[in-house]
Amino acid sequence: MKVKYDRLTAEEMAKLRQTDFSKKPGFETAEAMLAREVGEAGSQERADFNAKALAWYYGEVLRDRRKALGMTQKELAERIGRERSYISRLEKGETDLQLSSFIRIAAALGFVLRLDASLI
């Protein structure tokens, strides 16, 4: 069986955006699902989950950029003075990324970093 993947038309997208899914049977908000599966907003469990999710996301960004440059994990590791296994763990979101390491990796991948700081 051949599966065909078509994009939605502009009209279909507009209709989809106007749909109130909260009135559909079985609908659950993302917040309700996270609260049930991970923990309530503000809880330590939710904070830990969010930290892991961000680590995974940043690992994906770094991996995608490394691959776009045609660079291996070993080559990137050599450029920043670390082991290939460290790059692997970062890309999988399995380890924390220190700011100093992030700056070295970003430079090796050609990223331009900008830090904005503001007081609340």
Salt bridges, closest charged atoms under 4 A:
ASP6 OD2 - LYS4 NZ 3.61
ASP20 OD2 - LYS23 NZ 3.62
GLU28 OE2 - ARG36 NH1 2.18
GLU31 OE2 - ARG46 NH2 2.79
GLU37 OE2 - ARG36 NH2 3.06
GLU60 OE1 - ARG63 NH2 3.00
ASP64 OD1 - ARG63 NH2 3.65
GLU91 OE2 - ARG66 NE 2.58
ASP116 OD2 - ARG114 NH2 2.91
